[in-house]
Amino acid sequence: MKQLLCCCAIFLTTAPAWADPAPTPNQKVALAPISGTNVHPAYLDAARDILKEHLLASGRFIVVTLPGESGAAELAPEEAIAQARAVGADMVLITHLARLSGTGRLRLTAYRVSTGAVAYTDGIGVAGGPDDLDPALKRLAVSFASGKPAAQNTDIESVTQRQSDQLIKETATKIFGVRVGMMVPFNRPPGQGDGPLPGLGLFWLYDARSFMGEVALDLHTGNGATNFSIGIGGYYPFSRENFTPYLGGSAAYAFGDHGNGLRLQPTFGFLFGRVSTVQFRGEIGYFINTFGERALDPNTRLNTGDSYYSHGPQLSVGLGF
């Protein structure tokens, strides 16, 4: 029992405190005329009627409307509170709609008549047309009645047009390129030759300003070995200028004469011509095979013996366009 009481005490002392609790049932709420920027007054009058219906549907309020005409000018809180006090209301709601060509913002603020303090405020984005006002007003009414923010109380009947619209995203620059280079593997299976492996590759670089992503195909062959890899990489550019050093890494699936598997490679490089349609690129990295390679038995033509995990530097220069 003592443990239970301690847990309850901890919860009560650590739970977040609400600045103002949700309204109590049967409170009398006064609706001031809705104001709006770049909105026809008839739409504002209709919006207040719709908001009143949603507040009444919550079953928590007695709703009255204050006299006055809707327009661009927002009613001052002091005047709204005085009018609400005259009709015996506990709170007064001031609503404002700001609209641009294809978007808008609806804001509702509630003031306590007894103290003049803000009891609640919330807003929600809407599309440019009037059809989006009904679900948005419903969300604000539910938020005011329950204390749950309008952004979190959506249901199947109150999805706004703005929510259903596809989000606008930045377009990444796409560069296709060719590169040449070499890898210098260490710790290869015995009898498989030494020295660098020259290579040729293709890459698709996607520049999203704050980061760069890459898909690449590379073939390295020579000195008794052939290796082909398919990889993806991610890089952080250190500037937004035409010359940009970057740091990152890649992961590739490599196919070799003596084994295949995952290859990891941290990389440092530079990009010259980042703001151009033609780019020059240089890189230095260090590859690490996570898979083992085994020596080729000349009699059975099978890879046998101990596994060797190759690693070593890799250099390349490329041209993208």
SULWO-V662594 format. One line per field, one symbol per residue. phi: phi as a letter, one per 20 degrees, with the letter a starting at -180 (. if undefined). psi: psi as a letter, one per 40 degrees, with the letter a starting at -180 (. if undefined). burial: I if it has 9 or more other ideal C-beta (glycine too) atoms within 8 Angstrom, else O. A space follows every 50 residues. Layout:
phi: ???
psi: ???
burial: ???
This chain:
phi: .fffffffffffedffeffbffgegmfedddfgfdbdmcfgfffffffff ffffffffmdcddcdefpdfaffeffgfffffffffemeebcddcccdcd gdbacdcccddfffdmefeababbecffeffefffffffffffffdnegf fddfcfdcfefffeffffcfeefdcdbcccrbcdedmegfndncnfdfbc bcbcddddmebcdbcbccccbplmbcbcccccbccdeebdefdcfbcaab cceddcfcqbrecdbfbcbbcdnfedeccdccbcbceceededcfeffee ldecnfecdfaqfccbcbcdb
psi: dddddddddddddeiihhdhiiiiifihhhhihhiihfhhdddddddddd ddddddddeeihhihiiiiiadhhhhddddddddddefidihhhhhhhha deiihhhhhhhhddeeihdiiiiiiiidiededddddddddddddeehid eefiadefhidddeihihiihihhhhiiiiaiighifiiieeiiiihiii iiihhhhfceihiihihhhhiifeihhhihiiihihieieidhhiiiaii hihhhideiiahhihiihaihhfdeiehihhiihihihheiiiiihhdde fihiaiihhiiiihiiiihi.
burial: OOOOOOOOOOOOOOOOOOOOOOIOOOIIIIIIIIIIIOIOIOIIIIIIOI IIOIIIOIOIIOIIOIOOOIIOOOIOIOOIIOIIIOIOIOIIIIIIIIIO OOIIIIIIIIIIIOOIOOIIOIIIIIIIOOOIIOIIIIIIIIIIIOOOOI OOIOOOOIIIIIOOOOOOOOOIOOIIIIIIIIIIIOOIIOOIOOOOIIIO IIIIIIIIOOIIIIOIIIIIIIOOIOIIIOIIIIIIIOOOOOIIIIIIII IIIIOIOIIOIIIIIOIIIIIIIIOOOOIIIIIIIIIIIOIOIIIIIOOO OOIOOOOIIIIIIIIIIIIIO
